[in-house]
Amino acid sequence: MIITNRRTRPALVLGLAGLAALTACSSSGSSSASPAASSSSTASAQVDVANVTLHIGDQAGTGAEALLTAAGLISKLPFKVAWSDFTSGPPMLQAMASGSVDVGGVGDAPPVFAAAGNDQLAIVGAYDGAPLASALLVPKGSSITSVSQLRGKKIAVAQGSSADYHLLTVLNKAGISVKDVDLVYLQPAEGLAALTSGHVDAWDIWSPFIEEGEIMDGARALTTGVGYGSPYSFEVASRAALADPGKAAAIRDLISLIAQAHTWATTHQAAWAKVWAQASGLPLNVMTKATADDTLVAVPITPAVISAEQQVSNAFTTAGLIPVQVNFSNYISTQFNSAVSP
């Protein structure tokens, strides 16, 4: 299944399909640092995943398939993969709730909206960093120079995305309610088109769309993620996949390899930019800046991580953007913490 609205995004599927030949061997996962998850983790380590097919969600903002390919790790996935491409995190988690996706990478807000809908999923991996990978943009030539000038203006954002939370924190800090602006919910490609055509006054978005807007269309950032939003993004898995020993073992291997790939990308930015540019269809100069802005490190899911995500959830509830109060500890699994270095 390929779901995409981005004009350049199909290049990822075409360019990487031939690179995704997967080898088969037994899973090498180890037991979790979490005592409550130790028995299931030990069992996962003993499962042969050679015949497991893991349905993985991907998107331009995470580029997991491209990242693993660039790092030379995609051939080390010891299970079969069915990749699905999405425009953002919310539609990916909707597909996960329907059973067509097992696991995928998203920002901080999509799990909150999924949890508010009581979707059967859990955060299983976390990444820290990349404050420059979030931004509130205004178009070339805009007279807007401060957030305070956005009162009464049209702002494009993908509903339920990390940009949605970033925008909420930006408005809150400026003393502006979401009711004081006109939110226009658009997926990334539509958001860029609306910004450059003058149909909206501002657009909150993430990398590499930030860099595309700035470099190719002359957009300007009012704010970045420095001092706003949340520092975390996540791997999320369906409860059904976690209950399947084979898929749980495969998810452990995936989390470990993606963690290694992020470490590689941080120290090989030029090489990563080249592959990501080919995958996204965007120019190399755009992706060179995107790779510098969007550096992540895998971290264990600690109480601090859970608390930060609870704050995201509480903020949406307070703003009236989700109708319920979510206890986010019910949507966390730490059984794969030992798959990443502390």
VENVEN-V696987 format. One record per backbone hydrogen bond with DSSP energy under -1.0 kcal/mol. NH is the residue of the N-H (numbers start at 1). CO is the residue of the C=O. Records with the same first field share a line. If there is no record, write none. Layout:
BEGIN
NH=CO, CO
END
This chain:
BEGIN
3=85
11=8
12=9
14=10
15=11
16=12
17=13
19=16
27=47
37=34
41=37
42=38
43=39
44=40
45=41
47=44
52=49
54=80
56=82
57=103
58=84
62=59
63=59
67=63
68=64
69=65
70=66
71=67
72=69
73=68
74=68
76=73
77=74
80=52
82=54
84=56
86=58
92=88
93=89
94=90
95=91
96=92
97=93
98=94
100=95
102=55
103=55
104=236
106=234
113=109
114=110
115=111
116=112
117=113
118=115
119=114
121=119
122=237
123=331
124=235
125=235
127=233
128=297
129=231
133=130
135=205
136=223
137=203
138=220
142=139
149=146
150=147
152=180
153=150
155=182
156=202
157=184
161=158
165=161
166=162
167=163
168=164
169=165
170=166
171=167
172=168
173=169
174=170
175=172
176=171
180=177
182=153
184=155
186=157
191=187
192=188
193=189
194=190
195=191
196=192
197=193
199=194
200=194
201=154
202=154
203=137
204=156
205=135
207=133
209=206
210=206
212=208
213=209
214=210
215=211
216=212
219=213
220=138
222=136
225=131
228=225
233=127
234=106
235=125
236=104
237=122
238=102
239=120
242=238
243=239
248=244
249=245
250=246
251=247
252=248
253=249
254=250
255=251
256=252
257=253
258=254
259=255
260=256
261=257
262=258
263=259
264=260
265=261
266=262
267=263
272=268
273=269
274=270
275=271
276=272
277=273
278=274
279=275
280=276
281=277
287=283
288=284
289=285
290=286
291=287
292=288
293=289
294=290
297=128
299=126
302=300
306=302
307=303
308=304
309=305
310=306
311=307
312=308
313=309
314=310
315=311
316=312
317=313
318=314
319=315
320=317
321=316
322=316
330=327
331=328
333=123
337=334
339=336
340=337
END
